[in-house]
């Protein structure tokens, strides 16, 4: 019998996972008690984005699953008891709905004269928010896992009991995508200014490590990713758009192999001037400050990416595009806008790269022909989705520089750089899988560097090299063109070196 003791002990200790209600019920239970995601997240010691993921279909595990299940069961019991105590509602007169009319006092909400496709699900919508056609009621929208079919008309007199939400799709080529859900929010959700989360975290780190600068800095950098996500959640409060962190994406945005890359070309520059004028030249390598931080201000798709074909660009939308790039005839003094690419033929580029090419092909610059667009994956877009997040980080960075606070400076730098680098298919950030955003933000940083190179050339400097997101080598009086400093609108000297041979008479 002793041979079976270990198995008996294993069976005795084994237990089934605590069951959870369907995803569509979890949010309803929380909102039924007028609790925010942040309040529940604090009680469970997780981030608000994690709670949002559970309400979108992901399941927790381990001890936190038991705690979450305990909350949901308690919420269900409390709501049931409250419903039992309420007196039965009187029959509505004149056939009016028993349920109060849903609040429609949203910012920038307009009725459409004729229905237009919702930017989230593609089905007919009768309203638009911030200029984007969409359903005001999430229950009407097809983003929650429904296939792209026309929804049957709703009854004129809905039941007093609220209609259950559809479960969110886990993703896949055949299902409806879960992109960034555009949900109009009323003024009641707007909050006061964002708390100083960064300063509080730095102070707490110093307290835990007894004022040891190196230890506190290392601890802060180590937790830069979850802290960045917490800051993102805080800056999104009262925002017009509710971020869905794990959308379905087309295959071109998925890695072809476990260690390989997807099909998107980010146009990273790696350019050096082929020839210099005779003589000896002093070259200054300039370092662009906060390249990824500045690049957070870019057009990001709001809803699920939708496929289209044809040589047409809609500036109200953003995403990725299959293009044939124009011939670039100015490589002798300016880098190619699509970066250092040797392979011929069409390539998938991001929104910032396409907009750069379209601008350069316009009448103001006339530097190339327009790119030919073959097909696109896009959605309605906004340039300000991460603006509060960016400004919060920029302000903290500027304060740290003014106060000579290198700890906060390193912490903030780690927050925005790791936020960008891990929002794709990363094991380090499980709260946000937005490969499309990652490519767009990176490409915007490359575009910003290209424009700095063009400005240098336009102001009479000789551009020698352009590398990555933040390295620009020039010959000439660069201080007459770029302000020097550590701010995000300034540049600093990385190196000074001499090239060429001194001429002799």
N, C-alpha and C positions, 0 to 999 in steps of 0.2 A: 504493500500500500504506500510505502514511503516514496516510491517512484512517481506517485500521482499527487504528492503533497504540494509541489510547486504549481501544478495545474489547478488544483483546488483553490490555492491561495489567489491565483490569478483570476479565477472565475468569481471568487468571493469579492475581490476588490473591483472587478469590472462593473461598469454601470453605463447605461445608455445616456446619450446626450439629452439634456433637458430640451423638450420640444419648444419651438417658438411659433408664434402665430404667423400667418402669411405676411409678406413684406408690406402689402397694401394696408394692413391693419395696424402696423406698428406706429406709423406716423399719426394715424387717426387717434390712437390711444394717447400718445403724447400731447397732441394738440387739443384733445378733449379736456385735458387738465390744464390747458393754457401754459404749458411748460415749453421753454425754448430748447433748441438743441444744445446750446451752451450750458444750460442748467443741468440737463440730464448728463451731458458729457463730464461735467465737473463731479457729479455724484458717482459716476462710474470710473473716474480717473482716466478718461480717454479724450480725444479731441472732438470738437463738433463735426468735423468732416467724417470721422469714423462713424458717428451716429447717423449722419446722412447716408453713408454707404450701407449701413444695416437697413435703413428705411428704403433703400433703392434695390435691395435684394441680396446683399452679401450677408453672411452669417458669422457671428463671432464664435470663438471657441474657448474652451477652458473655463477658468473661474469667472471671467467677465461675461461669458454666455449665461452662467447661472444667475449672476446679478441682474443681467438684462432681462432674462426670463422672469425673475422675481418682480422687477419693476412693472413689466407688461401685465403680468397676472394681477398685481395689485391695482394697476390703473384700470384694468377691465372691471374688477370688483367694485372699485370706487365709483366708476361711471355708471355701472348697473344700479348701484344703490341710489345714486342721485336721480337716475331716471325713474326709479320706482317711487320716489318721494314726490315727484312732480305731479300736479293735477293733470288729468287728460285735457288736451287742448280742444277748444271749441272748433266746430266745423267752420271753415272759412266761408264767408258770404260771397255770393255772386260768382262762384267758381274761381275765386282767387287762390293762388297757391298757399298751402298751409305753411310752407317754409318761408322765412323772411327773404326778401330779395337779396342776392349776394352783393356785397359791397363792390362798387365800381368806381369809387373815387380814387383812381390810380393816376400817377403822374403820366402825362403824355399819352393817354388812352383816347383813341379816336374811332368812331364808327366808320366803316367802309361803305361806300355807295353800292358796291358789288363785292361778293365774296372773292377773296384771293387766297392762294395756297399758304398755309401756315408754314413759317420758317422752321418749325420743329418737326411736324409730321407730314406736311404736304397736303393735308386735307383742307377743304374750304373753311376759312375763318372770316368772321364778320367784323372784327376789330383789329386795330393795330396799336402796338405799344412802341414808343420811340421810333416810329416809322416802319416797324416790322410787323407784317400781318401775323397774327397768332390767336389762339384760343385763350380767353381769360380764365376759364375754368379748366384746371389740369385734367379733370375727368373727361372733358371733351376732346382732349388732345391725344394723338396717336403715338406719342413718344414713350409711353409706359408699356412697351412690349407688344403693341398691337400691330398687325400687318397693315400694309398700306391699302386699305379698303375704305369705301365711304361708310361712315358710321350712320346707322339708322337714326331717324329723327327722334328726339327725346319727347316724352309725353308732355302735354301742355301743363298738367298739374302734377309736379313731382311729389313723391312721397315725403312726409315730414322727416323720415329717416334719411340721412345723407347717403348718396350713392357711393358704394365702395370704390376705392381706387384700384386700377388694374395693376397686377404685379409687374415689376420691371423686368425687361428681358436681360438675360445674361450675355447677350451679344452673339453675333454670328452673321454670316453673309445673308441668310434668309430672313432674319428678324429685323424689326425696326430698330434703328440705332438710338442709343441713349447719348445724345450729345450734350451740349451745355443748354440746360433747360432755361428758357427765357420766361420768367414768371414775374409779372408786374406786382409790385408790392405797394401797399397803401402807406400813407404818411405815418400811420400808427406804428410802423416798424422802424422808423428812423430813430437813431440813437444820437447821443452826444458825441463829442470828439473822441477819437480812439484813445484808450488809455495808454500810458507809457509802458507797454509790455517789454520793450527792449531794455529800458532803464531798470525796470524792476528785476528782470532776469539777470542783468549784470550785477546789481547790488546783491541779489541772493547768492550768486556764484562767489563773490568775494567773501560773503559771510560764511559760506560753507567751507571755504578754503583758507580762512583766517587771514585774508588779505594777500595771499600769495598770487601775484600777477600771472605768472606762467601757468600755475595750476588752474586758476579761474578762467583764463583765456582758453586753455585746452578743453576744459569742461564745456564751455559755451560753444566752441566750434564743433564739438562732438555732437551736441544736440541742436545744431543749426537747422536741420531739416524739419523735425517736429515743431520747433519754435517758429519757423517760417510759415508752416501750415496754420499754426494757431494765430499768427498775425494776419494771415490771409483771411481766416474765418472772421476775425474781429473787424477788419476793414471792409468786409462784404456786408456787414450788418446794415440794413436799410438800403442796400443796393437794389438796382432794378433787375439784375439778372442773378438767378440762383445757379451756382456752378454744380454740375453733375460730374463727378470726378472720374468715372470709369465708363466712357462712352464706347460704343461699337465704332470701329474705324475700318476703312477699306484696306484690302491686302497690300496696297502700295505703301501703307504706313506701318506695316508689320515686318519684323525682321525675317529675312528669308531663311536664315539658320540661327542656331542659338547664339553664336558668336559673330554673326554677320550683321549686315546693315539692311535697312529698308531701301526703298527706291527713290527717296527724296534727295535732291542735290541742293545743298545749302549755300553754294557759291562762296565758300571760304576763300579769301584772297591769299595767294602765295606768289607774289609778283616782285620782280627786281628789274630795274631799268637795264636794258641790254647794253647801251653805250652811254658814256659821259663825254662831255666836251674835253678837249686836251687840257692838261694842266692838273694841278693839285687842288682838291676840294675838301672843305670841312663839312662833314655830314652830321646832322643832329638826329638821333633816334628819339622820336617823341612817343610818350606813353599816354594813351587816351584813358582817362579815369572813368571807372564805373561803366564799362561798355555794356555789360549785360543789364545793369540797373537801368540805364537809359533805354535799352531795347525793350523793356517791359511795356513801353508805350508803343504799341503796334496794333494793327488791325487783326483781331482774333475772332474766329468764327464762333457764333453764339449757339446755334442749334446743331442738329446732326448734319454731317456733310452729305450733300446731295450731288449726284453725278449729272454732268451736262456735257454736251459736245458743241463744237462750233468755234469759230474765231471771233469770240466776243468776250469782253471783260466788263463786268458790272461792278462799279466802284463801291456799291453798297454791300458787297459780299466779299468774303475772304476764304482762302484755303490753299490748295495746291493745284498746279496746272501742268499739263504735258504740253511743252512748247518746242518749236524749232527756234533756236536762238539766232539772232541776226549776226552777220559778220562784223567783227570788231576790228577797225582799221587804225586804232590809236594806241596800240600796245607799246609803241616806242616811248610814250611819255605818260600814259594812264593805264591802270590795270583793267582787264576785261571785267565787266560787271557780273558775268556769270562765274568768275573765278578761274582757277587753273584746271581746265578740263580738256583732256586729250581725245576722249571718245567722240566720234561724230554722231549725228542723228538726234532725234528728239530726246528730251530729258524732262523729268518732273522737277519743277522749281516751286518755291514758296511764293506767297503773296508779296512780301517785300521785294524779292528779286524781280518778279513780273512788273510791279509798279515802277521800279527803278528803270527797267528797260523801256517801258512805255513812256516814261517821262523823258528819257534821253533821246527817244525817237521823235519827240514832239517838236513843234516849231521853235521853241525857246532854245533848245540845245542842238537838235539835228545831228547828233553824233552817230546814229545808226538807224537802220530800218526798224520798223515795228516787229516784235516777235510774232510768230504765227502760233496761235493757241489751237490745239487739237481737241483736248477734253479737259475737264476740271472736276474737282471735288470741292464744293464750297458751301457756305451757309451765310446768312445775314451776319454782319460783323459790326463791331464797335472798336474804336481805338482806345477807349477808356476803361476797359474791363478790369485791368489791374492798376488803374491810376492811383487809387487811394493806398494800395499796397506799396507801389513804387514811391509815392511821396513820403509815406511813413519811414521807409528805409532811407530815402535820400535825406530827410530831415535829421534822422538819428546819425547818419554818416557825417553830415555837416557839423552837428553839435560835437561829435567825437573829435573831429579835426580841430575845431575851435578850442576845445578844452584839452588838446593833446592827449586824448584818451585812446591809446592804441588797442586796448582790450575790446572796447566797444566797436572800434573800427574793424578789427579782424572778425569779430562776431557778425557784424552786419554784412561784411563782404562774403563770409561763408554762407549766410542766409540766402542772399540773392543768387550767388553763383551755384550753390548746391540745389536751390529751388529749380533753376533752369535745367541743370544737368541731370536731375533725377525725376523729372516729371514725365519722362517717357517710360519705356519698359525697364524699370529699375527695381532691384530688390531692396533698395534703401529708402524708397518712398512708396509705401503701399496705399497712401491716401489719395494720390493724384496720378492717374495714367492719361496724360494728354500729349501723346507723341506729336500730334499736329501743332500744338502750341509750342512745344520745345523747338521744333524745326523753324517755326515762324519767328520766334524770339531770337534764336541764334542768327538767322538770316538777317534780321533787322539790325543786329550788331554789326554784321559785315557790311550792310548797306550804309550804315552811319559812318563807318570807316572810309568807305569809298567816297562819300560826299566830302569828307574832310580832305581826302587826297585831291578831289576836284577843286575844292576851294583853294588849297595850297597852289595848285597849278594855275588857277584863274587869277590869283593874286601875285603871280610872278615867281613863285618858288619852283625849284626843280625837285620833282618827286623821284626818289631813288628806290624806295621799297615800300610795300604795303603787305603786312603779315597778320593773319588771324583776325582778332577783334579789336586790337588796341595798339598796334605798332605801325608807325608811319615815319619813314626816314626822308628827310628833306635837306636841300642845300639852299641857303639864303637866310634872310632876316625873318625867321618864323615868328618872332615876338610881335612883329607888325601885323600878323595875320591871326594868331591864336593867343588868347590870354593864358598866362602861365599860373599854375596853382594846382591844388588838389581837388577842386570842385568838379562836379560831373560835367560842367560846361568848359572846363579848362584842361590843359595838357601839362605834363611835366617831362623833364629831360630824363631819358633812360640811358643814353650813352652819346658820346661825341667822338668821332673818329675821322681819319683822313683817308681819302682815296685818290688814285691817280698819281702822276709823277710831276714833280716841279719842273716847269719849263726853264730852259736856259737860253740866253740871248746868243 
